[in-house]
Amino acid sequence: MLHPCDAQMNFLFMCGNLGTPKRALIPETGALARGFVKGEKSGVIARYNQFVPPRIAIPVPHSTDPEYAERSIPQYERAVEMAGGEPVRIPLDQPPAEVMKLIERCDAVLLPGSKADVDPAKYDAPRDPKTAAADAGRDTVDELLLQDAYNMRKPVLGICYGLQILNVYRSGTLIQHLESPVNHAAGRQVAVAHNVEVSPGSRLAGIVASSVETSDGRKFVVPVNSSHHQAADAIGDGLRAVARSPQDGVIEALEGTSPDHFVLAVQWHPERSVDEDEPSRAIFRALVHAAKLRHEKLKGEFESV
């Protein structure tokens, strides 16, 4: 069993950056490559070369409320399947070593919503009375997923709580309770709670551009649902705000600043509206496409060894 950093080290060995080990674990498959001697290479990576849908890791949304978790996770799984990916449930009740065995075989990460709030101690803030209880089990798995994703440059999509835990993981902070005329906590019964404006030139703008209008010839306007009472405040390292609620300035989307690493997070719930909303479908297609590109890039590097 490899720690994420060890897996990354093996990947560097495989790419020739640190020399070639006698036996190395191929990321994504767990297959052992015995030095890639002649006659073995094709057999070892045959499974890797087979066409399979990109595997998208999705942690179970909550560790102590199974009814909530079972009700909410199928929406994310269905959205991933519609986009051509294979959802992989990541349990919250297993030892980290067992969780990592699943994570290492996945091509991308989707961090779903949750009824919990991120523990404000993680960003050195006193607890607001309106802050909900934290979910330590979910946080532990999210942090394993994010560590692996950043070590191995796996695509990341965060949704609602997923945006918030991503921002805190990257040393950002949160507004613990929104006081605003905008109904950010509208809930799942409200199909469109408010609009968000997406910054031109952003990755998110490129994803939604073909199916939304612009507000002033520059910013793209996306009607969204909304089920949150917290939001990003100080933005984490390597992230930038790319969408806001125009009425109150609340951050509605973040994305990574590194052009070679797909990192996107939205504060609304596109998984709820994939049947009727093209921007929602486009967000999941973008995640799966980024996972496919990464998979193909790694496959080409293995074949060239």
RATA-V824500 format. One record per residue. BURIAL is 1 if it has 9 or more other C-alpha atoms within 8 Angstrom, else 0. Layout:
BURIAL / BURIAL
This chain:
0 / 0 / 0 / 1 / 1 / 0 / 1 / 1 / 0 / 1 / 1 / 1 / 1 / 1 / 1 / 1 / 0 / 0 / 0 / 0 / 0 / 0 / 0 / 1 / 1 / 1 / 1 / 0 / 1 / 1 / 1 / 1 / 1 / 1 / 1 / 0 / 0 / 0 / 0 / 1 / 1 / 0 / 0 / 1 / 1 / 0 / 0 / 0 / 0 / 0 / 0 / 0 / 0 / 1 / 1 / 1 / 1 / 1 / 1 / 1 / 1 / 1 / 1 / 0 / 0 / 0 / 0 / 1 / 1 / 0 / 0 / 1 / 1 / 0 / 1 / 1 / 1 / 0 / 1 / 1 / 1 / 0 / 1 / 1 / 1 / 1 / 1 / 1 / 0 / 1 / 0 / 1 / 0 / 0 / 0 / 0 / 0 / 0 / 1 / 1 / 1 / 1 / 1 / 1 / 1 / 1 / 1 / 1 / 1 / 1 / 1 / 1 / 1 / 1 / 0 / 1 / 1 / 1 / 1 / 1 / 0 / 0 / 1 / 0 / 0 / 0 / 0 / 0 / 0 / 0 / 1 / 0 / 0 / 0 / 1 / 0 / 1 / 1 / 1 / 0 / 1 / 1 / 1 / 1 / 1 / 1 / 1 / 1 / 1 / 0 / 1 / 0 / 1 / 1 / 1 / 1 / 1 / 1 / 1 / 1 / 1 / 1 / 1 / 1 / 1 / 1 / 1 / 1 / 1 / 1 / 1 / 1 / 1 / 1 / 1 / 1 / 1 / 1 / 0 / 0 / 0 / 0 / 1 / 1 / 0 / 1 / 1 / 0 / 0 / 1 / 0 / 1 / 1 / 1 / 1 / 1 / 1 / 1 / 1 / 0 / 0 / 1 / 0 / 1 / 1 / 1 / 1 / 1 / 1 / 0 / 0 / 1 / 0 / 1 / 1 / 0 / 0 / 0 / 1 / 1 / 1 / 1 / 1 / 1 / 1 / 1 / 1 / 1 / 1 / 1 / 1 / 1 / 1 / 0 / 1 / 1 / 0 / 0 / 1 / 1 / 1 / 1 / 1 / 1 / 1 / 1 / 0 / 0 / 0 / 1 / 1 / 1 / 1 / 1 / 1 / 1 / 0 / 0 / 0 / 0 / 1 / 1 / 1 / 1 / 1 / 1 / 1 / 1 / 1 / 1 / 1 / 0 / 1 / 1 / 0 / 0 / 0 / 0 / 1 / 1 / 1 / 1 / 1 / 1 / 1 / 1 / 1 / 1 / 0 / 1 / 1 / 1 / 0 / 1 / 1 / 0 / 0 / 0 / 1 / 0 / 1 / 1 / 0 / 0 / 0
